[in-house]
Amino acid sequence: MAMDRHPTYEAMQATLPTEAPHQQLSWLKKRAVISSLAILLACLGALVFVFAAKWPFTRTAMIKRLERASSARVEIGSFSSTYFPPGCVASDVIFHAAPPESKPHRDSTPVISIKKVVIESSYHGLFSSPKRIQRIIADGAHIHVPSGGANLQSRRNGDETSLIIQAFHIQNAVVEVDGNDQGKEPLTFFVREALFRDLASGRVVPFTMSLRNPLPPADLKIQGWIGPWRDERGSVRSTAISGSAQLQHGNLSVFKSLAGSLSAQVNFSGTLARLQVSGETQSPDFQVRESRHRVPLTTKFRGIVDLNSGDVLLPSLRALLGKTRLNAAAEITGFPKRVKLDVEQGEGQVQDLILLFSSAPRPVMTGPIRFQTSIVLPPEKRPFKQRVQLTGAFNIGPARFTSPVTRSHVDQLSERARGEKDKNGAQDEQVLSDLKGRVSLQDGVSHFSSVSFFVPGASAMMHGTYNLMDKRVSFHGKMRMEATVSKATTGAKSFFLKLLDPFFKKKNAGAEVPVSMQGTYGHTHFLPD
C-alpha cells in the first residue's frame, strides 16, 4: 500500500507566515496610548466641567469682585474670556458711587471709568496657594474725585488674602479733583503710567508713577510704598503711604502774580488723608510778574499736607532769595486758598527785596538788611501789589542810594548838616547808616512809622508813605543837625537865620528842624518842612 503523501496539519501550519515580535509590541503600545488618551480626555472633561463652573473670569464673577473691592456699583460694557493665557478683556468698565444693590441712575456721575481692562494669569497661578494674577492692565482710566472726596470702601471676604496681583499697570489715565468753589475748573492730573507690584490685601505694595502735575504745570515722578490698602474700618483714606517725588520743569507763570521755573525734591509719609512732607525747591529765575526782575530762589521745608482740604502747613521754611536768607513759617489754607508767610528772621541784601516789588531797572538803594515780617496774600481778584498785605520791622545799614539825583541830595544834606557849605560834590559819596523803622502795606500803599536814619552830620526821625502803584514818596519828620540853622544855609538867608538859631538849637547839638522827603521812586529829595 502506497504511503499517504498529503501534508499533515502541523506541516501546513509551519508553512503559514507569522507576525514579527516587534509588530506585536507596537500594537500593544498603540492600545495603551489610546486607552490612556481616553482616560485623560475623560479626566479633562470632568476637570473642564468642574473648572467651568468655578471659572473666575466671567462677567458676573468680575463684577462681583470689583463691587466687593469698592462698595460701588460696577458696570461692564463688552467682555470676553481668554484661555491661553487664562484671563479676560473688559471694555467700558464703570464704577458708580452708589452701592451695588442700588438701581442705575442716568444722572449719576461715574467715580471711575476705564476704557479697557486686560487680565492675564496662568493655570499654575490659578491652582497655586495663594492664587496669582500675572498682570492687570488698565488703559484709559478716568477718575473723578468730587468735592470732599470719594471714600470708597472694601468689604471683607474670607478668601480676599488668597490672591496676589503680581503687576497692576495703569496707563493713559486722567484724575480730576473738584474744588469747593462752584464753577471752578477741577484740578486735572494726567497719569502717563503707574505700576504697582505684588498687590494683595494686607500688604505694603511698592509703586512708581509718572504724571503731569496741574498746579504748577510740571513733570512729576513718584516712587514709594502704599498699604495695607485699608484699616480695620475699611477706609481708603486711612491707607498708609510713603516715598519720594521729583518735580521737574515746573512753570510758575500759571499763577497770575508769579513767573519763573521750578524744580523740587520731596519726601513724604503718612496716609492718603494727611502727609508729613519735607524737601527742597529750586527756582533760578523766580520773579513777581509786575516787577519783571529775576531773582534766584531756593527753599528747604518741613510740614503737613491735608489731602482732603488741600491745606499746606509749613512750620519750618528756610529760603535763600538772591543773597537774602529767611527763616519762616508758611500756610496755604481755606477755600479759595489764602497764603500767609511769617518771617521770624531775615538777613541779607535790601536790593533783593526791593526788586521783588519794583519794576525800575535798578533798586533805589543797596546794602545789608535785617528784618521780621508777616505777609498775607488773600484770595482776591486784584493785582498782586494791591492784594498783598505786609507788616514788619527792618534795619538797613550801611546803605547806598543808586540814583545820582538822590545821592546828590543826601550828600548836600550831610554837608549842610555839618555846617560845610556846598562843595559841589567835591567830597566822597556819603552813606546812609542805621536806617530803621516799621512798615505796613495794604491796598498798594506802604505806611512807614518810627523811621530813623543817620548821615554824617545829621539824624532824623520820620514817618510817611510809599505808593506802590504810582511810586510816590511822602515822608515828614524832624532832623537834628550838628550845625546851626544859619550854618546849614547859604547866602543872605544864612545871615537872617542867625536870628533864629536860638530857637532851633538843642543842648549839646546844633539845630533840630522839620523836614520832608518828597518825589517818586529813585528821584526823591529832602526839603525843609
Residue pairs with C-beta under 8 A, 6 or more apart in sequence:
55 61
55 81
56 126
57 81
57 82
57 86
57 87
57 88
57 119
57 121
58 81
58 88
59 76
59 79
59 90
62 76
62 79
62 88
62 90
63 74
63 75
63 76
66 72
66 74
66 93
66 95
67 73
67 74
67 100
68 154
68 155
68 157
69 154
69 155
70 95
70 152
70 153
70 154
71 99
71 100
71 152
71 153
71 154
71 155
72 95
72 96
72 97
72 98
72 99
72 100
72 111
72 112
72 152
73 95
73 96
73 98
73 99
73 100
73 101
73 102
73 104
74 93
74 94
74 95
74 96
74 100
75 92
75 93
75 94
75 96
75 104
76 90
76 91
76 92
76 93
76 94
77 90
77 91
77 92
77 93
78 90
78 91
78 92
79 88
79 89
79 90
79 91
80 88
80 89
81 87
81 88
82 88
82 89
82 120
85 120
85 121
85 122
85 134
86 120
86 121
86 122
86 123
86 126
87 118
87 119
87 120
87 121
87 133
88 118
88 119
89 116
89 117
89 118
89 119
90 116
90 117
90 119
91 115
91 116
91 117
92 113
92 114
92 115
93 112
93 113
93 114
93 117
94 110
94 112
94 113
94 114
95 110
95 111
95 112
95 113
95 152
96 102
96 104
96 105
96 108
96 110
96 111
97 108
97 109
97 111
97 146
97 150
97 152
98 104
98 105
98 108
109 144
109 146
110 142
110 144
111 143
111 144
111 145
111 146
111 150
111 152
112 141
112 142
112 143
112 144
113 141
113 142
114 138
114 139
114 140
114 141
114 142
115 139
115 140
115 141
116 137
116 138
116 139
116 140
117 136
117 137
117 138
117 139
118 135
118 136
118 137
118 139
119 133
119 135
119 136
120 133
120 134
120 135
120 136
121 132
121 133
121 134
122 132
122 134
125 131
125 132
125 133
125 134
126 132
129 162
130 161
130 162
130 163
130 164
130 200
131 162
131 163
131 164
132 163
132 164
132 165
132 166
133 163
133 164
133 165
133 166
134 166
134 167
135 165
135 166
135 167
135 168
135 169
136 165
136 167
136 168
136 169
137 169
137 171
138 168
138 169
138 170
138 171
138 173
139 171
139 172
140 171
140 172
140 173
141 170
141 172
141 173
141 174
141 191
142 173
142 174
142 176
143 173
143 174
143 175
143 176
144 150
144 176
144 178
145 175
145 176
145 177
145 178
146 178
147 178
147 179
147 180
148 308
149 237
149 308
151 235
151 236
151 237
152 236
153 230
153 233
153 234
153 235
153 236
154 201
154 229
154 230
154 234
154 236
155 234
156 234
160 201
161 200
161 201
161 202
163 200
163 201
164 198
164 199
164 200
165 196
165 198
165 199
165 200
166 197
166 198
167 195
167 196
167 197
168 195
168 196
168 197
168 199
169 193
169 194
169 195
170 191
170 193
170 194
170 195
171 191
171 192
171 193
171 194
172 191
172 192
172 193
173 190
173 191
173 194
174 188
174 189
174 190
174 191
175 188
175 189
175 191
176 186
176 187
176 188
176 189
177 186
177 187
177 188
177 189
178 186
179 186
179 187
179 310
179 335
179 336
180 335
181 335
181 336
187 214
187 215
188 214
189 211
189 212
189 213
189 214
190 211
190 212
191 209
191 210
191 211
192 210
192 211
192 212
193 209
193 210
194 207
194 208
194 209
194 210
194 211
195 207
195 208
195 209
196 205
196 206
196 207
196 226
197 205
197 206
197 207
198 205
198 206
199 205
201 228
201 229
202 227
202 228
203 227
203 228
204 225
204 226
204 227
204 228
204 240
205 225
205 226
205 227
205 229
206 223
206 224
206 225
207 222
207 223
207 224
207 225
207 226
207 243
208 221
208 222
208 223
209 220
209 221
209 222
209 223
210 219
210 220
210 221
210 222
211 220
211 222
212 218
212 219
212 220
213 219
213 220
213 247
213 250
215 254
216 250
216 251
216 252
216 254
216 255
216 262
217 250
217 251
217 254
218 247
218 248
218 249
218 250
218 251
218 262
218 263
219 247
219 248
219 249
220 245
220 246
220 247
220 248
221 245
221 246
221 248
222 243
222 244
222 245
222 246
223 243
223 244
223 245
224 241
224 242
224 243
224 244
224 268
225 241
225 242
225 243
226 239
226 240
226 241
227 239
227 240
228 239
228 240
229 236
229 239
230 236
230 238
230 239
231 238
231 239
236 272
237 271
237 272
237 273
237 307
237 308
238 271
238 272
238 273
239 271
239 272
240 270
240 271
241 268
241 269
241 270
241 271
241 272
241 275
242 268
242 269
242 270
243 267
243 268
243 269
244 265
244 266
244 267
244 268
245 264
245 265
245 266
245 268
246 263
246 264
246 265
246 266
247 262
247 263
247 264
247 265
247 266
248 263
249 261
249 263
250 261
250 262
250 263
250 264
251 261
251 262
252 258
252 259
252 260
252 261
252 262
252 283
252 286
253 259
253 260
253 289
256 289
256 384
257 288
257 289
257 290
257 377
257 383
257 384
257 387
258 286
258 287
258 288
258 289
259 285
259 286
259 287
259 288
259 289
260 283
260 284
260 285
260 286
260 287
260 294
260 297
261 283
261 284
261 285
262 281
262 282
262 283
263 281
263 282
263 283
264 279
264 280
264 281
264 282
265 279
265 280
266 277
266 278
266 279
267 277
267 278
267 279
268 275
268 276
268 277
268 278
268 305
269 275
269 276
270 276
272 307
273 306
273 307
273 308
274 304
274 305
274 306
274 307
274 308
275 304
275 305
275 307
276 303
276 304
277 301
277 302
277 303
277 304
277 305
278 301
278 302
278 303
279 300
279 301
280 298
280 299
280 300
280 301
281 297
281 298
281 299
281 301
282 297
282 298
283 296
283 297
283 298
284 296
285 294
285 296
286 294
286 295
286 296
286 297
286 321
287 293
287 294
287 295
287 356
288 356
288 357
288 384
289 384
290 359
290 383
290 384
290 385
291 355
291 356
291 357
291 358
291 359
292 359
293 355
293 356
293 358
293 359
295 321
295 322
295 352
295 355
295 356
296 320
296 321
296 322
297 319
297 320
297 321
298 319
298 320
299 317
299 318
299 319
299 320
300 317
300 318
300 319
301 314
301 316
301 317
301 318
301 330
302 314
302 315
302 316
303 312
303 313
303 314
303 315
303 316
303 317
303 330
304 312
304 313
305 311
305 312
306 312
306 313
309 333
309 335
310 332
310 337
311 331
311 332
311 333
311 334
312 330
312 331
312 332
312 333
313 330
313 331
313 333
314 329
314 330
314 331
315 329
316 329
317 326
317 327
317 328
317 329
317 330
317 341
318 325
318 326
318 327
318 328
319 325
319 326
319 328
320 326
321 348
321 352
321 353
321 356
322 348
322 349
322 351
322 352
322 355
323 348
323 349
323 352
324 346
324 347
324 348
324 349
324 352
324 353
324 369
325 346
325 347
325 348
326 343
326 345
326 346
327 343
327 344
327 345
327 346
328 341
328 342
328 343
328 344
328 346
329 341
329 342
329 344
330 339
330 340
330 341
330 342
331 338
331 339
331 340
332 338
332 339
332 340
333 340
334 379
336 379
337 379
338 376
338 377
338 378
338 379
339 376
339 377
340 374
340 375
340 376
340 377
341 374
341 375
341 376
342 373
342 374
342 375
343 371
343 372
343 373
343 374
343 375
343 392
344 372
345 370
345 372
346 369
346 370
346 371
346 372
346 373
347 368
347 369
347 370
347 371
348 368
348 369
349 366
349 367
349 368
349 369
350 363
350 365
350 366
350 367
350 368
350 369
350 396
350 399
351 363
351 365
351 366
351 367
353 369
353 371
354 363
354 364
354 365
355 363
357 385
357 468
358 364
358 521
360 521
360 522
362 402
363 402
364 401
364 402
364 403
364 406
364 521
364 522
365 396
365 399
365 400
365 401
365 402
365 432
366 399
366 400
366 402
367 396
367 397
367 398
367 399
367 400
367 432
368 396
368 397
368 398
368 399
369 394
369 395
369 396
370 394
370 395
371 392
371 393
371 394
371 395
372 392
372 393
373 390
373 391
373 392
373 393
373 394
374 390
374 391
374 392
375 388
375 389
375 390
376 388
376 389
376 390
377 384
377 387
377 388
377 389
378 387
378 389
380 387
383 444
385 444
385 468
385 469
386 443
386 444
386 469
388 441
389 441
389 442
390 439
390 440
390 441
390 442
390 446
391 438
391 439
391 440
391 441
392 438
392 439
393 436
393 437
393 438
393 439
394 435
394 436
394 437
394 438
394 439
395 434
395 435
395 436
396 432
396 435
396 436
397 432
397 433
397 434
397 435
398 431
398 432
398 433
398 434
399 431
399 432
399 433
399 435
400 407
400 429
400 431
400 432
401 407
401 410
401 432
402 522
403 522
403 523
405 522
405 523
405 525
406 522
406 523
406 524
406 525
407 429
407 430
408 425
409 524
409 525
409 526
410 430
410 432
410 455
410 526
411 425
411 427
411 429
411 430
412 422
413 455
413 458
413 526
414 430
414 455
414 456
414 457
414 458
415 421
415 422
415 423
415 427
415 457
416 422
416 457
416 481
416 483
416 487
416 488
416 489
417 455
417 456
417 457
417 458
417 479
417 481
417 482
417 483
417 488
417 510
418 456
418 457
418 458
418 481
418 482
418 483
419 457
419 482
419 483
419 484
419 487
419 488
419 510
421 490
422 490
430 455
430 456
431 455
432 453
432 454
432 455
433 453
433 454
433 455
434 452
434 453
434 454
435 451
435 452
435 453
435 454
436 450
436 451
436 452
436 453
437 448
437 449
437 450
437 451
437 452
438 448
438 449
438 450
438 451
439 446
439 447
439 448
439 449
440 446
440 447
440 449
441 447
441 468
444 467
444 468
444 469
445 465
445 466
445 467
445 468
445 469
446 465
446 466
446 467
446 468
447 465
448 462
448 463
448 464
448 465
448 466
448 475
449 463
450 461
450 463
451 461
451 462
451 463
451 464
451 475
451 477
452 459
452 460
452 461
452 462
453 459
453 460
453 462
454 460
457 481
457 482
457 483
458 479
458 480
458 481
458 482
459 479
459 480
460 477
460 478
460 479
460 480
460 515
461 477
461 478
462 475
462 476
462 477
462 478
462 515
462 517
463 475
463 476
463 477
464 473
464 474
464 475
464 476
464 477
464 517
465 472
465 473
465 474
465 475
466 472
466 473
466 474
466 521
470 520
471 520
471 521
472 519
472 520
473 517
473 518
473 519
473 520
473 521
473 524
474 516
474 517
474 518
475 516
475 517
475 518
476 514
476 515
476 516
476 529
477 514
477 515
477 516
477 529
478 512
478 513
478 514
478 515
479 512
479 513
479 514
479 515
480 506
480 509
480 510
480 511
480 512
481 488
481 509
481 510
481 511
481 512
481 513
482 509
482 510
483 510
483 511
484 498
484 501
484 504
484 505
484 510
484 511
485 497
485 500
485 501
485 504
485 511
485 513
486 494
486 495
486 497
486 498
486 500
486 501
487 494
487 510
488 510
488 511
489 497
501 511
504 511
504 512
504 513
505 511
506 512
513 528
513 529
514 528
514 529
515 526
515 527
515 528
515 529
516 526
516 527
516 528
516 529
517 524
517 525
517 526
517 527
518 524
518 525
518 527
519 525
